[in-house]
Amino acid sequence: MTDRSTRREFLGTLAAFSLFPLEQEKPDLILHNGHIVTMNSAEPAAEAVAISRGRFFAVGKNADVLNLAAPGIRKMDLGGKTVLPGFIDAHSHPAAAGLSHLRMVDCDLRSISAIQAALRERAAKTPAGDWVLGFKYDDTKTEDGRSLNIADLNAAVPDHPVHIEHRGGHTVYANSLAFQKAGIHEKTPDPPGGKIDHDPATGKLSGRVAESAQAFFEKVLPQDFTRDDHREGVKLISKMLAKTGITSATEAQGNPDDLRAYQDARDSGDLLYRAYCFINYRFIDSMIEAGVRTSLGDEWVRVGAMKLVCDGSISERTARLSTPYEGRPNDFGILVMTEEELYTYGRKAHLAGWQIGTHANGDVGIDTTLRVYERLQRENPRNNPRFRLEHCTVINDNLIARIKALGAIPTPFSTYVYYHGEKMRYYGAERLNHMFALRSFLDAGIRATQASDYPPGEFIPMMALQSEVTRTDTKGNVWGPKQKITVEEAIRVGTINGAHASYEENLKGSIEAGKLADLVVLGRDPLKENPSTLVTIPVERTMAGGRWTFES
Ligand SMILES: [Zn+2]
C-alpha cells in the first residue's frame, strides 16, 4: 500500500481526510486496538485512529489504519480501552474559577467551624487590613443546619474585611468590616434587583447580600490581578479540566481580561482546553465598535455569545418561578434585568451578528427571554442565530414548543441532581420532572448540551453522565425520573451537541476524519457500566489537538 494511487483509493474507502497535498499525507500518531465510540452516526464504532497535525486523519479498523503507518510514526496500543470524543462543557466559568483557586480560600467545607478555621489561617498570612476572600461556600452542605452569619465571620476574622462568595455566585457573605468598607449599614435600602438581608428578630445585618446588592462590594474589593495572574489562573484550571476528560469549555461570563488570558495561555502552551469565550453585555459596545463578533478566533480561543442575565439561581433558590418555592408561599425568586433591558442589549448584538446567551433558570425567566428572542427574530430575522438559554432549568410544554420553533439551545445543569440533591426539595418532586429536562429536550429534537456552571456545579463529565442517566443524588434520592436519558444520549449531549452550541459541529464533537483530534481514554466502558457507578470510571488520558493534555 505504498503506491500513491492505491493509497488514494484506499483512503477513499476508509473514513479519511486530508487538508494537505497528498505528498504530506502522513499521520504522526496512530492509536489502535481501542473500543472507539465515535458519535459519528455514519460510522459509530472504530478500532483505530490516525492523527496528523492535530486532526483525525483516518478512523476505522485496526488493519486499515495501521496500514497508513510509515517508518518512524508513533503507534500506541489502547489495549481495548474505550475512547470517546473529548467532552465539551457548554457553560462553565473556568477562567474566573482559576483566578479564585489562585487567590481565595476554598470554602467547600462541611462545617461553619471548618470554614472559620480556614479563614483564620488565611488571615494570619494576610497583612492587617487586607481582604480575606473566600469562594465555593454552600449553605446546604454544612452540618450546622444554618447559614454562615456576620457573627461567625467577625469571630473568625475581626481585623480584616472578609468577603465570601456562595458557590452559586448570586449571594455573598461578609463580616462587619467588609460591610463598613462597602458603605452598607442597617438602613441601606435594597438596590433594584438585589437584597441586603437582615436578621428578622433584631433587624441587624445578617451578613448575606443577594444578586445586584453584591455591587456594593465589587467597588471596594481588590482588583489587582495582573495579566500574569490571569494566565496562571487559566493554566491552573486547564489541568483540573483536562484530568476529567474535558477538551472544550464555554467561558459563560467572559470579559476582555479573560479573552486576553486565554490568548496568553494558548501562546505559552498552558491552555489545555478550547475556550468559547462569552462576552458580558457591559462590554458589547466596544466589541462591536472594534468589529468583533461571535466566532472570531481560532480553534483554541474563540469569541462566544454576548451574555445577558434574566433571573436568579437554582442552587441559591433565587430563580424566577411562576409558582412559589416549596414552603415559602410568597417567594417567587428574582428577575435581574428587565425585559426591555434584555431587548435593548439583545437587539444591538443581534444586529451586529452576535450569538446571544441569556441566563434563564425559572419558567418565568425562560418565558421572558424567549419573548425577547422571538421579537428579535420577528423584527430582524437572521439565519441560524442559535439563541442560547443558559441553564433553562424549569420548563413546560409551551416553552419546549417555542424553544424548538426558534432552534434555541438549552444548556441545563448536568451534575445538579447528583451533586446538589439536598437543594432539590425546595423545588418539589413534581417540579423536578420539569427541571434539567434533557428527556423533554431530546424528544422534541432540541440539541441541549452538557454544562457544569463550575464553580456552582461540579464539572466532572462522568458525574454528568451518572446524574443525567439515573436522576439520583448521592444519598439515593431520585429527582425527576421522567427526565432520565440513556448513557449514549448523555455522551451525545456532552460531545457533538456542545460543538453545535458554538457553531463548531463540523470541527469537533465526534471522532471523524478531518475533525480536531480531541478524545478521552476511559478505564471502563460507560455503555456497559452499572449507571450508578458511572462517576467512578477513571479517565486515563485526555487528548486535545493530538497532544496528551492529561495522562494518569
Ligand atoms: Zn454560569
Residues whose N, C-alpha, C, O or C-beta is under 5 A from the ligand:
A	BS01	ZN	A252 D453
